[in-house]
């Protein structure tokens, strides 16, 4: 596998565009389009929030019931969530407009929205944007970046990654972009992720690996403990690499799995590290657990603890908060056996051994915790299973951003 520059336009046959349509204001990009020259097998995972947005309902139907997809249109500024029948009709109108503009079937069009909940999409503005975007579509890295910028809300930077992998002598490319900084919590099936690939792969195989990888990537991040109404991961593969079709239980499946896993994990970390108001990515590793679910539960409990996140912001080695978060997680472990470490580019320090504080240096601990990223490691000494979760510190600016989000 080789890491390359780019995002959704890195794979063969994919074009993208981003523009200001006037949804939010007259300056910031707020609408994007992704288009494949050939039809794509498509996989997806979606929010588990019972209050889910109209685009989630639309995309579930396309992913599960349509033979293929070929385009995605995305807007920021308005989430099209809690909008009733009018919101559902807005998705249909978007698909109809894209169908007409690109000459593709309505049921091959995916839609996505992010922004304020409860507002209706300005459909005249949306349709005008959809009609303008096709002439801007390009397969360049710049076009991919413009699309990535157009889907941002409170993000401070666009998020893209791409790789190539050899599948039986054919170079297969996978690229992606995502957005998310707030209302982020492990419960994926306001985070959106779009992956494009020129792989030739069976739809069932693509869905199986996407669901499995999301469970260990997007389902292991948290910024604020709020599961969005709009969470969506879409993976499109158009087969233009002309590799032998990837099927389950083959070496080629395993190779492609590694590439897609890298993409989704890196994008997950980018979201966690750009949490609203944050100053650093906070990584939590639970090691030597006896089973997978135990390790995952402990890691997520630590990474979502507001007190722990606040301590990370203050560069305070308050390890009691970590042990406390493990204790209320519901996972079974033996507190008197736990070792805890802090690690960063400044070094690694054991602060707890067998449930008690070591004779560590507070000065050294502060130095380690003053870096970005920061990792906490909890060794529960019960087996050989590990899990990793990603989050961020909790700062004053998080409250400032969300106190007046709608304005």
C-alpha positions in Angstrom: 0.0 0.0 0.0 1.2 3.5 -0.9 -0.1 6.7 0.6 -0.6 9.4 -2.1 -1.8 12.9 -2.3 -5.5 13.5 -2.9 -9.0 12.7 -1.9 -12.2 11.8 -3.8 -10.7 12.5 -7.2 -7.7 10.3 -6.7 -9.3 7.2 -8.2 -9.9 6.7 -11.9 -13.1 8.1 -13.3 -14.1 10.3 -10.4 -14.7 14.0 -10.6 -15.7 16.6 -8.0 -16.5 20.2 -7.5 -17.2 22.6 -4.7 -18.8 26.1 -4.8 -20.7 28.8 -2.9 -24.4 28.3 -3.7 -25.5 30.9 -1.2 -27.0 28.5 1.3 -25.1 29.9 4.3 -23.8 33.2 2.9 -22.3 34.6 -0.2 -18.7 33.8 0.5 -18.1 30.3 2.0 -18.3 27.2 -0.1 -21.4 25.3 0.9 -22.2 22.8 -1.9 -20.3 19.9 -3.4 -20.7 17.2 -6.0 -19.0 13.9 -6.7 -19.5 12.1 -10.0 -18.3 8.8 -11.4 -17.9 8.3 -15.2 -19.2 4.7 -14.6 -21.8 3.3 -12.3 -20.6 2.3 -8.8 -21.3 -0.5 -6.5 -22.1 1.2 -3.2 -21.9 0.5 0.5 -22.9 2.6 3.4 -23.4 2.9 7.2 -25.6 5.4 8.9 -26.5 7.0 12.2 -28.2 4.9 14.8 -30.0 8.0 16.2 -33.7 7.4 16.0 -34.0 11.0 15.0 -32.4 10.7 11.5 -32.3 13.2 8.7 -34.1 13.0 5.4 -30.9 12.4 3.4 -30.1 9.4 5.6 -33.5 7.8 4.7 -32.9 8.6 1.1 -29.4 7.1 1.0 -30.3 4.0 2.9 -32.8 3.2 0.1 -30.3 3.8 -2.6 -27.5 1.8 -0.9 -29.8 -1.1 -0.1 -32.2 -1.2 -3.0 -30.5 0.4 -6.1 -28.3 -1.6 -8.3 -25.7 1.2 -8.4 -25.0 4.9 -7.7 -23.1 7.4 -9.8 -23.2 10.8 -8.1 -23.5 12.5 -4.7 -24.6 16.0 -4.0 -23.8 17.5 -0.5 -24.7 20.8 1.1 -23.5 22.4 4.4 -25.4 25.0 6.4 -28.8 23.1 6.7 -29.0 19.5 7.9 -32.5 18.7 6.4 -33.2 16.9 9.7 -36.6 17.1 11.6 -38.1 18.5 8.4 -41.0 16.1 7.8 -42.5 15.3 4.4 -41.0 18.6 3.0 -37.6 17.3 3.8 -38.2 14.0 2.1 -39.5 15.9 -1.0 -36.4 18.0 -0.9 -34.2 14.9 -1.3 -36.3 13.8 -4.3 -36.0 17.2 -5.9 -32.3 17.2 -5.4 -32.0 13.8 -7.1 -34.3 14.9 -10.0 -32.1 18.0 -10.5 -28.9 15.9 -10.5 -30.4 13.3 -12.8 -31.3 16.0 -15.3 -28.0 17.9 -15.0 -25.8 14.8 -15.4 -28.1 12.5 -17.4 -28.2 9.7 -14.9 -31.1 7.9 -13.2 -32.7 9.4 -10.1 -32.1 6.3 -8.1 -28.3 6.5 -8.7 -28.1 9.9 -6.9 -27.0 10.1 -3.3 -27.7 13.2 -1.2 -26.2 14.4 2.0 -26.7 17.5 4.2 -25.0 19.0 7.3 -25.7 22.0 9.4 -28.6 23.4 11.5 -31.3 20.9 12.5 -35.0 21.9 11.9 -34.5 24.2 8.9 -35.9 23.5 5.4 -33.5 23.5 2.5 -33.8 26.5 0.3 -34.7 24.5 -2.8 -34.4 27.2 -5.4 -30.9 27.9 -4.2 -30.1 24.2 -4.1 -31.4 23.5 -7.6 -29.4 26.5 -9.0 -26.3 25.1 -7.3 -26.9 21.6 -8.7 -27.3 23.1 -12.2 -24.0 25.0 -11.8 -21.8 22.3 -10.4 -21.6 19.9 -13.5 -19.6 22.5 -15.5 -17.1 22.7 -12.6 -16.5 19.0 -12.2 -12.9 18.0 -12.6 -10.6 15.0 -11.7 -7.9 17.3 -10.3 -6.6 17.3 -6.7 -7.7 20.9 -6.5 -11.3 20.0 -7.4 -11.3 17.3 -4.7 -10.1 19.9 -2.2 -12.8 22.4 -3.2 -15.4 19.6 -2.6 -13.9 18.8 0.8 -14.0 22.5 1.8 -17.6 22.9 0.7 -18.9 20.3 3.2 -17.3 21.9 6.3 -19.3 23.4 9.1 -17.3 24.1 12.3 -14.3 22.2 10.9 -11.1 24.2 10.9 -9.6 22.3 8.0 -10.6 20.0 5.2 -10.0 16.3 5.6 -8.7 14.1 2.8 -6.6 11.0 2.3 -5.8 8.6 -0.5 -3.8 5.4 -1.1 -3.0 2.9 -3.8 -2.8 -0.9 -3.4 -1.7 -3.7 -5.7 -4.5 -6.2 -6.5 -3.1 -9.0 -8.6 -0.9 -6.7 -10.7 -3.5 -3.9 -11.0 -3.1 -0.6 -9.2 -6.2 0.1 -7.3 -6.8 3.6 -5.7 -9.0 4.5 -2.8 -9.5 8.1 -1.7 -11.9 9.9 0.6 -13.0 13.1 2.3 -15.0 13.7 5.4 -16.3 16.5 7.6 -17.0 16.7 11.3 -15.9 18.6 14.4 -18.9 18.6 16.7 -21.9 16.3 17.5 -19.5 13.4 17.1 -19.9 10.3 19.2 -19.3 6.6 18.6 -22.6 5.3 17.2 -22.4 5.2 13.5 -24.6 2.8 12.4 -23.0 15.9 12.1 -20.3 13.4 10.5 -20.2 12.8 6.8 -17.6 10.6 4.9 -17.4 9.9 1.2 -15.0 7.3 -0.2 -14.3 6.7 -3.9 -12.4 3.8 -5.5 -11.7 2.4 -8.9 -11.8 -1.1 -7.5 -13.8 -3.9 -9.1 -15.4 -5.5 -6.1 -18.6 -7.3 -5.3 -21.2 -5.2 -3.5 -21.7 -7.6 -0.7 -18.0 -7.8 -0.1 -17.7 -4.0 -0.1 -20.6 -3.6 2.4 -19.2 -6.3 4.7 -15.8 -4.7 5.0 -17.2 -1.2 5.3 -19.4 -2.1 8.2 -16.5 -4.0 9.9 -14.0 -1.1 9.4 -16.5 1.6 10.5 -16.9 -0.4 13.8 -13.2 0.0 14.6 -12.8 3.6 13.2 -15.7 6.0 13.2 -17.4 4.0 15.9 -14.3 4.6 18.1 -14.2 8.4 18.0 -15.9 10.9 20.2 -15.8 14.7 20.5 -18.8 15.5 22.7 -20.9 12.5 23.3 -23.7 13.6 20.9 -24.7 11.2 18.1 -25.7 13.2 15.1 -28.9 12.9 13.1 -27.0 12.9 9.8 -24.0 10.5 10.3 -23.3 8.9 6.9 -20.4 6.9 5.4 -20.7 6.1 1.7 -18.2 4.0 -0.3 -18.4 4.0 -4.1 -16.4 1.7 -6.4 -16.6 2.0 -10.2 -14.4 -0.9 -11.3 -12.2 1.2 -13.6 -9.0 -0.2 -12.3 -10.0 -3.4 -14.1 -8.7 -5.7 -11.5 -10.1 -9.2 -11.0 -13.3 -8.8 -9.1 -12.7 -8.8 -5.3 -14.7 -11.4 -3.4 -15.0 -12.4 0.2 -12.6 -14.8 1.8 -9.8 -14.1 -0.7 -6.2 -12.6 -0.3 -7.4 -9.7 -2.5 -10.2 -9.0 -0.1 -7.7 -8.8 2.7 -5.4 -6.5 0.8 -8.3 -4.1 -0.1 -9.6 -4.3 3.4 -6.2 -2.9 4.7 -6.4 0.0 2.2 -10.0 0.9 3.1 -9.2 0.5 6.8 -6.3 2.9 6.5 -8.5 5.5 4.8 -11.4 5.3 7.3 -9.1 5.2 10.3 -7.1 8.2 9.2 -10.3 10.2 8.4 -11.6 9.2 11.8 -8.5 10.6 13.5 -8.7 13.8 11.5 -12.3 14.4 12.8 -11.3 13.6 16.4 -8.3 15.9 16.2 -10.3 18.7 14.8 -13.0 18.6 17.5 -14.7 21.9 18.2 -12.3 24.1 20.1 -9.8 21.4 20.8 -6.1 21.8 21.0 -5.0 18.2 20.6 -6.0 14.7 19.5 -6.5 12.4 22.5 -5.8 8.7 21.8 -6.7 6.0 24.2 -5.3 2.5 24.0 -6.6 -0.4 26.2 -4.2 -3.3 26.0 -4.1 -6.9 27.2 -7.9 -7.2 27.7 -9.6 -10.6 27.7 -12.1 -9.8 25.0 -12.8 -7.3 22.2 -15.9 -5.8 23.6 -14.3 -5.2 27.0 -11.4 -3.4 25.4 -13.7 -1.3 23.2 -16.0 -0.3 26.1 -13.1 0.7 28.4 -11.4 2.7 25.7 -14.6 4.6 24.7 -15.4 5.3 28.3 -12.1 7.0 28.9 -12.1 9.0 25.7 -15.6 10.3 26.3 -15.0 11.3 29.9 -15.5 15.1 30.2 -13.3 15.2 33.3 -10.5 13.3 31.6 -10.8 15.5 28.5 -10.6 18.6 30.6 -7.5 17.3 32.4 -5.9 16.7 29.0 -6.6 20.3 28.1 -5.0 21.4 31.3 -2.0 19.1 30.8 -2.8 17.6 34.2 -1.8 14.0 34.8 -5.0 13.3 36.8 -5.0 9.6 36.3 -7.8 9.1 38.8 -10.2 10.3 36.2 -9.1 7.6 33.8 -9.5 4.8 36.4 -12.9 6.3 37.4 -14.1 6.3 33.8 -13.0 2.7 33.4 -14.9 1.8 36.6 -18.3 3.2 35.5 -17.9 1.8 31.9 -19.8 -1.4 32.8 -16.8 -3.5 31.6 -15.4 -6.1 34.0 -11.8 -5.7 35.0 -9.6 -5.7 38.1 -8.7 -2.1 39.1 -5.9 -3.3 41.4 -4.1 -4.8 38.4 -4.3 -1.8 36.0 -1.2 0.1 34.8 -1.6 3.5 33.1 0.8 5.4 30.9 0.9 8.7 29.2 2.8 9.0 25.9 3.5 11.7 23.3 6.4 12.9 21.2 8.0 14.1 24.5 8.2 10.5 25.8 6.4 7.8 27.7 5.7 7.7 31.4 4.1 5.1 33.7 1.9 6.9 36.2 -0.1 4.0 37.7 1.1 0.5 38.5 -1.3 -2.1 39.8 -3.9 0.5 40.5 -1.6 2.8 42.5 0.3 5.9 41.6 4.0 5.5 40.7 6.7 7.9 41.9 6.4 9.8 38.6 7.5 13.4 37.9 4.6 15.8 37.6 6.9 18.1 35.5 7.7 15.3 33.1 4.0 14.3 32.9 3.0 17.9 32.1 5.7 18.0 29.3 4.3 14.8 27.8 0.7 16.1 28.0 1.6 19.4 26.4 2.1 17.8 23.0 -0.2 16.9 20.2 -1.3 14.1 20.0 -1.5 12.7 23.5 -2.0 9.0 24.2 -3.2 7.3 27.3 -2.5 3.6 27.7 -4.4 1.4 30.1 -3.0 -2.1 30.6 -5.6 -4.3 32.2 -3.5 -7.5 32.2 -6.2 -10.0 31.5 -5.5 -11.2 28.0 -4.0 -10.2 24.6 -6.8 -8.1 23.1 -6.4 -4.4 22.3 -8.6 -1.5 21.3 -8.0 2.1 20.4 -10.4 5.1 20.6 -9.8 8.7 19.5 -11.2 11.9 20.9 -9.9 15.4 21.9 -9.5 17.6 24.8 -12.4 19.7 26.2 -11.7 23.5 26.1 -13.4 26.8 26.8 -13.9 27.3 23.0 -16.1 24.2 22.7 -18.7 26.0 24.8 -18.3 29.3 22.9 -18.8 27.6 19.6 -21.9 25.7 20.6 -23.5 28.5 22.7 -24.2 30.4 19.5 -24.0 27.8 16.8 -27.1 28.9 14.9 -25.9 32.5 14.6 
